[in-house]
Amino acid sequence: MSLALSPEAQDLLFREARTANTFTTEPVSDEQVRAIYDLVKYAPTAMNQQPLRIVLVRSPEGRERLVRLMAPGNQAKTAAAPLVAILAADLDFHEELPKVFPHRPQARDVFAADETLRSRTATFNAALQVGYFILGVRAAGLAAGPMAGYDAAGIDKEFLDEAHTVLAVVNIGRPGQDAWFDRLPRLAYEEVVTTV
C-alpha cells in the first residue's frame, strides 16, 4: 500500500528527519514561524482545545536566561540556535473553549470545576501539538532540535505564569556542520504492534 504523501515529503517529514545538534547563523523569520503555526494549528486536539502556547526566545537577554536553565549538554546548542521555542501547555485552556468549541458551551464549566482533569487534558493535548509543531518546522525546510533536558520549574518561573507549564524546548534553524548523530535503530512493526 502506498501513502498519500510523496516519497520526498515522507523523507522530509520522517525518514530523513533528525534532531539537529548544530545550526547555521541564518535567522528564522517571524514569517517562517507564522507559516509553521498556520499549518500546524489544524492538528486535532480533544474538543478542539488547542492548549499549546509558544514562547519564542529571540533576544540575547532571553537566550541567556534560558541557557542557564538548560541541562549542561543542551546549553551550547540552545545558545547557538537561531531561534528557540519554549512549548508550553496552557492549564487554563478551558477559558477559550466558548470560542473554539462553541457548540457545547458547558464544556468550559466541566474543566473549570476539575483542576486535575484540566491539567491532565491540557498536558496530553499540548504534547500532541508539540509533535505537530516539530513536523511543521520540518515542513518549512528547517531543522528542529527538541529537548527535555532543562530545569522545568525554572523555565516555568522565568518565562511562564502559573497557568502554563513547559513541555519542550525546541531549537530551530538550518542545520549546521555535523548537525546529525548517526541514525539509531528503530523497533520493527512486530515489536510494537499487537492485534487482539
HELIX and SHEET records of a PDB file:
HELIX    1   1 PRO A    7  GLN A   10  1                                   4    
HELIX    2   2 ASP A   11  ARG A   15  3                                   5    
HELIX    3   3 ASP A   30  VAL A   40  1                                  11    
HELIX    4   4 ALA A   46  ASN A   48  5                                   3    
HELIX    5   5 PRO A   60  VAL A   67  1                                   8    
HELIX    6   6 PRO A   72  ALA A   80  1                                   9    
HELIX    7   7 PHE A   93  GLU A   96  5                                   4    
HELIX    8   8 LEU A   97  VAL A  100  1                                   4    
HELIX    9   9 ALA A  107  ALA A  112  1                                   6    
HELIX   10  10 GLU A  115  ALA A  139  1                                  25    
HELIX   11  11 ALA A  152  PHE A  159  1                                   8    
HELIX   12  12 TYR A  189  VAL A  192  1                                   4    
SHEET    1   A 4 LEU A  52  VAL A  57  0                                        
SHEET    2   A 4 LEU A  83  ASP A  90 -1                                        
SHEET    3   A 4 HIS A 164  GLY A 173 -1                                        
SHEET    4   A 4 ALA A 143  MET A 147 -1                                        
END                                                                             
